[in-house]
Amino acid sequence: MVVTLGSGDSDTFTFDTNTGRMSQYKAAIGTGGSSLTGNLTWNGNGSLAQLGLIALIVLIACSVAGRSQPVGGHQATVRECAQATNTRPRIGVQYRGYVKNEDYSFSARIPSGLTAWGGVANDAPFHGFTIFLDPSMKSCIVFEVHLRVDQSDAPEHQPAAKALQLGGARAWQTTEEGPAHGLALTNVRTVFSLKRPSQTDDGEILLIAPSSELREAKRKYETFLHSVKLGQ
Protein backbone atom coordinates (compact mmCIF):
# COMPACT_ATOMS: atom_id res chain seq x y z
CA MET A 1 0.00 0.00 0.00
CA VAL A 2 1.41 3.41 -1.02
CA VAL A 3 0.15 6.68 0.44
CA THR A 4 1.25 10.02 -1.03
CA LEU A 5 1.11 12.84 1.52
CA GLY A 6 0.23 16.48 0.97
CA SER A 7 3.90 17.44 1.15
CA GLY A 8 4.75 15.20 -1.82
CA ASP A 9 6.42 12.60 0.42
CA SER A 10 5.12 9.03 0.31
CA ASP A 11 4.75 6.10 2.70
CA THR A 12 4.77 2.46 1.63
CA PHE A 13 3.35 -0.24 3.90
CA THR A 14 4.05 -3.95 3.38
CA PHE A 15 2.02 -6.64 5.16
CA ASP A 16 2.62 -10.35 5.69
CA THR A 17 0.06 -12.21 3.56
CA ASN A 18 -0.22 -15.02 6.11
CA THR A 19 -0.58 -13.08 9.37
CA GLY A 20 -1.83 -9.72 8.09
CA ARG A 21 0.78 -7.96 10.24
CA MET A 22 2.93 -5.16 8.94
CA SER A 23 6.41 -6.35 7.94
CA GLN A 24 7.90 -3.11 6.62
CA TYR A 25 7.16 0.55 6.16
CA LYS A 26 9.15 3.03 4.13
CA ALA A 27 8.89 6.82 4.25
CA ALA A 28 10.23 8.39 1.04
CA ILE A 29 11.07 12.07 1.43
CA GLY A 30 10.58 14.15 -1.69
CA THR A 31 12.09 12.85 -4.94
CA GLY A 32 15.74 13.22 -3.99
CA GLY A 33 16.11 9.63 -2.81
CA SER A 34 16.06 10.15 0.98
CA SER A 35 14.07 7.58 2.91
CA LEU A 36 13.46 5.97 6.29
CA THR A 37 12.71 2.23 6.33
CA GLY A 38 11.40 0.26 9.28
CA ASN A 39 11.54 -3.58 9.30
CA LEU A 40 9.23 -5.20 11.84
CA THR A 41 9.43 -8.68 13.34
CA TRP A 42 6.76 -10.15 15.60
CA ASN A 43 6.55 -12.55 18.53
CA GLY A 44 4.33 -15.59 18.41
CA ASN A 45 1.83 -13.94 20.77
CA GLY A 46 1.33 -11.03 18.36
CA SER A 47 3.48 -8.47 20.19
CA LEU A 48 6.23 -6.53 18.40
CA ALA A 49 9.63 -8.21 18.76
CA GLN A 50 11.89 -5.77 16.92
CA LEU A 51 11.79 -2.62 14.81
CA GLY A 52 14.92 -1.98 12.77
CA LEU A 53 15.29 1.46 11.18
CA ILE A 54 17.40 2.29 8.13
CA ALA A 55 17.81 5.92 7.08
CA LEU A 56 19.06 6.88 3.61
CA ILE A 57 19.87 10.56 3.32
CA VAL A 58 20.50 12.22 -0.04
CA LEU A 59 21.58 15.85 0.20
CA ILE A 60 20.53 18.23 -2.56
CA ALA A 61 21.47 21.82 -3.23
CA CYS A 62 18.06 23.44 -2.91
CA SER A 63 14.86 22.76 -1.01
CA VAL A 64 13.58 19.18 -0.80
CA ALA A 65 12.20 18.12 -4.16
CA GLY A 66 8.53 17.35 -4.36
CA ARG A 67 7.45 19.73 -1.62
CA SER A 68 5.53 22.90 -2.29
CA GLN A 69 8.20 25.21 -0.91
CA PRO A 70 9.82 28.40 -2.16
CA VAL A 71 12.67 27.74 -4.61
CA GLY A 72 14.71 30.67 -5.81
CA GLY A 73 12.30 33.04 -4.08
CA HIS A 74 9.27 31.72 -6.00
CA GLN A 75 6.45 29.81 -4.31
CA ALA A 76 5.19 26.71 -6.09
CA THR A 77 1.86 26.91 -7.92
CA VAL A 78 -1.42 26.25 -6.12
CA ARG A 79 -2.52 22.66 -5.59
CA GLU A 80 -5.88 20.97 -5.82
CA CYS A 81 -7.04 18.48 -3.19
CA ALA A 82 -6.54 15.60 -5.63
CA GLN A 83 -2.92 16.68 -6.11
CA ALA A 84 -2.18 17.29 -2.43
CA THR A 85 -3.39 13.96 -1.07
CA ASN A 86 -4.36 10.45 -2.17
CA THR A 87 -6.69 10.13 0.81
CA ARG A 88 -10.37 9.81 -0.01
CA PRO A 89 -13.51 9.77 2.17
CA ARG A 90 -14.38 6.45 3.82
CA ILE A 91 -10.87 5.03 3.28
CA GLY A 92 -8.72 4.14 6.28
CA VAL A 93 -8.94 5.43 9.83
CA GLN A 94 -11.57 8.07 10.52
CA TYR A 95 -11.29 10.80 13.14
CA ARG A 96 -14.01 12.90 14.72
CA GLY A 97 -13.94 15.29 17.63
CA TYR A 98 -10.79 15.22 19.76
CA VAL A 99 -7.74 13.56 18.18
CA LYS A 100 -4.48 12.75 19.98
CA ASN A 101 -1.23 11.04 18.96
CA GLU A 102 1.54 10.39 21.49
CA ASP A 103 4.26 9.63 18.91
CA TYR A 104 4.21 13.23 17.72
CA SER A 105 2.93 14.80 20.96
CA PHE A 106 0.00 16.09 18.92
CA SER A 107 -3.62 16.88 19.68
CA ALA A 108 -6.39 18.72 17.83
CA ARG A 109 -10.14 18.88 17.46
CA ILE A 110 -11.85 18.12 14.15
CA PRO A 111 -14.43 20.89 13.50
CA SER A 112 -18.00 19.93 14.38
CA GLY A 113 -19.85 18.05 11.65
CA LEU A 114 -16.68 17.09 9.78
CA THR A 115 -14.69 13.84 9.54
CA ALA A 116 -10.97 13.41 8.97
CA TRP A 117 -9.72 10.41 7.00
CA GLY A 118 -6.28 8.87 7.46
CA GLY A 119 -6.27 6.83 4.25
CA VAL A 120 -4.26 3.97 5.83
CA ALA A 121 -4.95 0.84 7.87
CA ASN A 122 -5.53 1.05 11.63
CA ASP A 123 -2.11 -0.41 12.49
CA ALA A 124 -0.16 1.82 10.08
CA PRO A 125 2.04 4.57 11.60
CA PHE A 126 0.27 7.90 12.04
CA HIS A 127 1.30 10.61 9.56
CA GLY A 128 -1.80 12.79 9.46
CA PHE A 129 -5.20 12.96 7.78
CA THR A 130 -7.40 14.92 5.38
CA ILE A 131 -10.63 16.75 6.18
CA PHE A 132 -12.86 17.24 3.13
CA LEU A 133 -15.01 20.34 3.50
CA ASP A 134 -17.49 19.67 0.69
CA PRO A 135 -18.90 16.65 -1.19
CA SER A 136 -17.12 17.67 -4.39
CA MET A 137 -13.72 17.41 -2.60
CA LYS A 138 -12.62 20.75 -4.03
CA SER A 139 -12.13 22.13 -0.50
CA CYS A 140 -9.99 20.28 2.02
CA ILE A 141 -7.61 20.58 4.95
CA VAL A 142 -4.54 18.34 4.69
CA PHE A 143 -2.64 17.75 7.94
CA GLU A 144 0.73 15.98 7.65
CA VAL A 145 3.48 15.35 10.21
CA HIS A 146 6.75 13.43 9.97
CA LEU A 147 10.04 12.83 11.75
CA ARG A 148 12.93 14.95 10.47
CA VAL A 149 15.77 12.66 9.38
CA ASP A 150 18.18 15.38 8.29
CA GLN A 151 18.59 19.10 8.93
CA SER A 152 18.19 19.82 5.22
CA ASP A 153 14.60 18.59 5.51
CA ALA A 154 13.58 21.52 7.72
CA PRO A 155 10.52 23.28 6.25
CA GLU A 156 11.28 26.48 4.37
CA HIS A 157 9.13 29.57 4.41
CA GLN A 158 9.11 32.97 2.78
CA PRO A 159 10.57 35.90 4.74
CA ALA A 160 7.15 37.55 4.72
CA ALA A 161 5.41 34.47 6.12
CA LYS A 162 3.21 35.05 9.15
CA ALA A 163 4.79 33.59 12.31
CA LEU A 164 2.52 31.45 14.51
CA GLN A 165 2.79 29.25 17.58
CA LEU A 166 1.07 25.85 17.67
CA GLY A 167 1.54 24.81 21.27
CA GLY A 168 5.29 24.19 21.57
CA ALA A 169 5.87 24.27 17.80
CA ARG A 170 6.98 27.23 15.71
CA ALA A 171 4.92 27.76 12.57
CA TRP A 172 4.83 29.99 9.50
CA GLN A 173 1.85 30.70 7.25
CA THR A 174 1.64 31.82 3.63
CA THR A 175 -1.29 32.31 1.24
CA GLU A 176 -1.25 31.84 -2.50
CA GLU A 177 -3.93 32.25 -5.15
CA GLY A 178 -3.98 30.98 -8.70
CA PRO A 179 -5.85 29.01 -11.37
CA ALA A 180 -6.10 25.24 -11.57
CA HIS A 181 -8.05 23.64 -14.43
CA GLY A 182 -10.05 26.82 -14.93
CA LEU A 183 -10.92 27.22 -11.24
CA ALA A 184 -9.50 30.02 -9.08
CA LEU A 185 -8.03 28.37 -5.98
CA THR A 186 -6.51 29.62 -2.75
CA ASN A 187 -3.92 27.67 -0.75
CA VAL A 188 -3.26 28.65 2.86
CA ARG A 189 -0.15 26.77 3.96
CA THR A 190 1.07 26.56 7.54
CA VAL A 191 4.36 24.71 8.05
CA PHE A 192 5.65 23.89 11.54
CA SER A 193 8.60 22.45 13.44
CA LEU A 194 8.61 20.97 16.93
CA LYS A 195 11.96 20.33 18.60
CA ARG A 196 11.89 17.64 21.27
CA PRO A 197 14.73 16.08 23.31
CA SER A 198 14.93 12.96 21.13
CA GLN A 199 13.66 14.17 17.76
CA THR A 200 12.38 17.05 15.65
CA ASP A 201 8.97 16.81 14.01
CA ASP A 202 8.01 18.81 10.93
CA GLY A 203 4.69 19.10 9.17
CA GLU A 204 2.16 21.07 7.22
CA ILE A 205 -1.46 22.13 7.60
CA LEU A 206 -2.75 23.02 4.15
CA LEU A 207 -6.08 24.57 3.22
CA ILE A 208 -7.21 24.21 -0.38
CA ALA A 209 -10.41 25.95 -1.44
CA PRO A 210 -12.01 27.67 -4.43
CA SER A 211 -11.38 31.37 -3.94
CA SER A 212 -15.11 32.05 -4.24
CA GLU A 213 -15.73 29.84 -1.18
CA LEU A 214 -12.67 30.90 0.79
CA ARG A 215 -14.46 32.74 3.59
CA GLU A 216 -16.32 29.71 4.95
CA ALA A 217 -13.47 27.30 4.24
CA LYS A 218 -10.98 29.53 6.03
CA ARG A 219 -13.30 29.80 9.04
CA LYS A 220 -13.18 26.01 9.40
CA TYR A 221 -9.43 26.00 8.79
CA GLU A 222 -8.82 28.59 11.49
CA THR A 223 -11.05 26.64 13.89
CA PHE A 224 -8.97 23.54 13.32
CA LEU A 225 -5.64 25.40 13.35
CA HIS A 226 -6.38 27.06 16.70
CA SER A 227 -7.12 23.65 18.21
CA VAL A 228 -3.79 22.14 17.16
CA LYS A 229 -1.35 21.61 20.02
CA LEU A 230 2.13 20.20 19.50
CA GLY A 231 4.52 19.34 22.31
CA GLN A 232 1.86 19.72 25.01
C-alpha positions as CSV (number, residue, x, y, z in Angstrom):
1,M,0.0,0.0,0.0
2,V,1.4,3.4,-1.0
3,V,0.2,6.7,0.4
4,T,1.2,10.0,-1.0
5,L,1.1,12.8,1.5
6,G,0.2,16.5,1.0
7,S,3.9,17.4,1.1
8,G,4.7,15.2,-1.8
9,D,6.4,12.6,0.4
10,S,5.1,9.0,0.3
11,D,4.8,6.1,2.7
12,T,4.8,2.5,1.6
13,F,3.3,-0.2,3.9
14,T,4.1,-4.0,3.4
15,F,2.0,-6.6,5.2
16,D,2.6,-10.4,5.7
17,T,0.1,-12.2,3.6
18,N,-0.2,-15.0,6.1
19,T,-0.6,-13.1,9.4
20,G,-1.8,-9.7,8.1
21,R,0.8,-8.0,10.2
22,M,2.9,-5.2,8.9
23,S,6.4,-6.4,7.9
24,Q,7.9,-3.1,6.6
25,Y,7.2,0.5,6.2
26,K,9.2,3.0,4.1
27,A,8.9,6.8,4.3
28,A,10.2,8.4,1.0
29,I,11.1,12.1,1.4
30,G,10.6,14.1,-1.7
31,T,12.1,12.9,-4.9
32,G,15.7,13.2,-4.0
33,G,16.1,9.6,-2.8
34,S,16.1,10.2,1.0
35,S,14.1,7.6,2.9
36,L,13.5,6.0,6.3
37,T,12.7,2.2,6.3
38,G,11.4,0.3,9.3
39,N,11.5,-3.6,9.3
40,L,9.2,-5.2,11.8
41,T,9.4,-8.7,13.3
42,W,6.8,-10.2,15.6
43,N,6.6,-12.6,18.5
44,G,4.3,-15.6,18.4
45,N,1.8,-13.9,20.8
46,G,1.3,-11.0,18.4
47,S,3.5,-8.5,20.2
48,L,6.2,-6.5,18.4
49,A,9.6,-8.2,18.8
50,Q,11.9,-5.8,16.9
51,L,11.8,-2.6,14.8
52,G,14.9,-2.0,12.8
53,L,15.3,1.5,11.2
54,I,17.4,2.3,8.1
55,A,17.8,5.9,7.1
56,L,19.1,6.9,3.6
57,I,19.9,10.6,3.3
58,V,20.5,12.2,0.0
59,L,21.6,15.9,0.2
60,I,20.5,18.2,-2.6
61,A,21.5,21.8,-3.2
62,C,18.1,23.4,-2.9
63,S,14.9,22.8,-1.0
64,V,13.6,19.2,-0.8
65,A,12.2,18.1,-4.2
66,G,8.5,17.4,-4.4
67,R,7.5,19.7,-1.6
68,S,5.5,22.9,-2.3
69,Q,8.2,25.2,-0.9
70,P,9.8,28.4,-2.2
71,V,12.7,27.7,-4.6
72,G,14.7,30.7,-5.8
73,G,12.3,33.0,-4.1
74,H,9.3,31.7,-6.0
75,Q,6.4,29.8,-4.3
76,A,5.2,26.7,-6.1
77,T,1.9,26.9,-7.9
78,V,-1.4,26.3,-6.1
79,R,-2.5,22.7,-5.6
80,E,-5.9,21.0,-5.8
81,C,-7.0,18.5,-3.2
82,A,-6.5,15.6,-5.6
83,Q,-2.9,16.7,-6.1
84,A,-2.2,17.3,-2.4
85,T,-3.4,14.0,-1.1
86,N,-4.4,10.5,-2.2
87,T,-6.7,10.1,0.8
88,R,-10.4,9.8,0.0
89,P,-13.5,9.8,2.2
90,R,-14.4,6.4,3.8
91,I,-10.9,5.0,3.3
92,G,-8.7,4.1,6.3
93,V,-8.9,5.4,9.8
94,Q,-11.6,8.1,10.5
95,Y,-11.3,10.8,13.1
96,R,-14.0,12.9,14.7
97,G,-13.9,15.3,17.6
98,Y,-10.8,15.2,19.8
99,V,-7.7,13.6,18.2
100,K,-4.5,12.8,20.0
101,N,-1.2,11.0,19.0
102,E,1.5,10.4,21.5
103,D,4.3,9.6,18.9
104,Y,4.2,13.2,17.7
105,S,2.9,14.8,21.0
106,F,0.0,16.1,18.9
107,S,-3.6,16.9,19.7
108,A,-6.4,18.7,17.8
109,R,-10.1,18.9,17.5
110,I,-11.9,18.1,14.1
111,P,-14.4,20.9,13.5
112,S,-18.0,19.9,14.4
113,G,-19.8,18.0,11.7
114,L,-16.7,17.1,9.8
115,T,-14.7,13.8,9.5
116,A,-11.0,13.4,9.0
117,W,-9.7,10.4,7.0
118,G,-6.3,8.9,7.5
119,G,-6.3,6.8,4.3
120,V,-4.3,4.0,5.8
121,A,-4.9,0.8,7.9
122,N,-5.5,1.1,11.6
123,D,-2.1,-0.4,12.5
124,A,-0.2,1.8,10.1
125,P,2.0,4.6,11.6
126,F,0.3,7.9,12.0
127,H,1.3,10.6,9.6
128,G,-1.8,12.8,9.5
129,F,-5.2,13.0,7.8
130,T,-7.4,14.9,5.4
131,I,-10.6,16.8,6.2
132,F,-12.9,17.2,3.1
133,L,-15.0,20.3,3.5
134,D,-17.5,19.7,0.7
135,P,-18.9,16.6,-1.2
136,S,-17.1,17.7,-4.4
137,M,-13.7,17.4,-2.6
138,K,-12.6,20.7,-4.0
139,S,-12.1,22.1,-0.5
140,C,-10.0,20.3,2.0
141,I,-7.6,20.6,5.0
142,V,-4.5,18.3,4.7
143,F,-2.6,17.7,7.9
144,E,0.7,16.0,7.7
145,V,3.5,15.3,10.2
146,H,6.8,13.4,10.0
147,L,10.0,12.8,11.8
148,R,12.9,14.9,10.5
149,V,15.8,12.7,9.4
150,D,18.2,15.4,8.3
151,Q,18.6,19.1,8.9
152,S,18.2,19.8,5.2
153,D,14.6,18.6,5.5
154,A,13.6,21.5,7.7
155,P,10.5,23.3,6.3
156,E,11.3,26.5,4.4
157,H,9.1,29.6,4.4
158,Q,9.1,33.0,2.8
159,P,10.6,35.9,4.7
160,A,7.1,37.5,4.7
161,A,5.4,34.5,6.1
162,K,3.2,35.1,9.2
163,A,4.8,33.6,12.3
164,L,2.5,31.5,14.5
165,Q,2.8,29.3,17.6
166,L,1.1,25.8,17.7
167,G,1.5,24.8,21.3
168,G,5.3,24.2,21.6
169,A,5.9,24.3,17.8
170,R,7.0,27.2,15.7
171,A,4.9,27.8,12.6
172,W,4.8,30.0,9.5
173,Q,1.8,30.7,7.3
174,T,1.6,31.8,3.6
175,T,-1.3,32.3,1.2
176,E,-1.2,31.8,-2.5
177,E,-3.9,32.2,-5.2
178,G,-4.0,31.0,-8.7
179,P,-5.8,29.0,-11.4
180,A,-6.1,25.2,-11.6
181,H,-8.0,23.6,-14.4
182,G,-10.0,26.8,-14.9
183,L,-10.9,27.2,-11.2
184,A,-9.5,30.0,-9.1
185,L,-8.0,28.4,-6.0
186,T,-6.5,29.6,-2.8
187,N,-3.9,27.7,-0.7
188,V,-3.3,28.7,2.9
189,R,-0.1,26.8,4.0
190,T,1.1,26.6,7.5
191,V,4.4,24.7,8.1
192,F,5.7,23.9,11.5
193,S,8.6,22.4,13.4
194,L,8.6,21.0,16.9
195,K,12.0,20.3,18.6
196,R,11.9,17.6,21.3
197,P,14.7,16.1,23.3
198,S,14.9,13.0,21.1
199,Q,13.7,14.2,17.8
200,T,12.4,17.1,15.6
201,D,9.0,16.8,14.0
202,D,8.0,18.8,10.9
203,G,4.7,19.1,9.2
204,E,2.2,21.1,7.2
205,I,-1.5,22.1,7.6
206,L,-2.7,23.0,4.1
207,L,-6.1,24.6,3.2
208,I,-7.2,24.2,-0.4
209,A,-10.4,25.9,-1.4
210,P,-12.0,27.7,-4.4
211,S,-11.4,31.4,-3.9
212,S,-15.1,32.0,-4.2
213,E,-15.7,29.8,-1.2
214,L,-12.7,30.9,0.8
215,R,-14.5,32.7,3.6
216,E,-16.3,29.7,5.0
217,A,-13.5,27.3,4.2
218,K,-11.0,29.5,6.0
219,R,-13.3,29.8,9.0
220,K,-13.2,26.0,9.4
221,Y,-9.4,26.0,8.8
222,E,-8.8,28.6,11.5
223,T,-11.1,26.6,13.9
224,F,-9.0,23.5,13.3
225,L,-5.6,25.4,13.3
226,H,-6.4,27.1,16.7
227,S,-7.1,23.7,18.2
228,V,-3.8,22.1,17.2
229,K,-1.4,21.6,20.0
230,L,2.1,20.2,19.5
231,G,4.5,19.3,22.3
232,Q,1.9,19.7,25.0
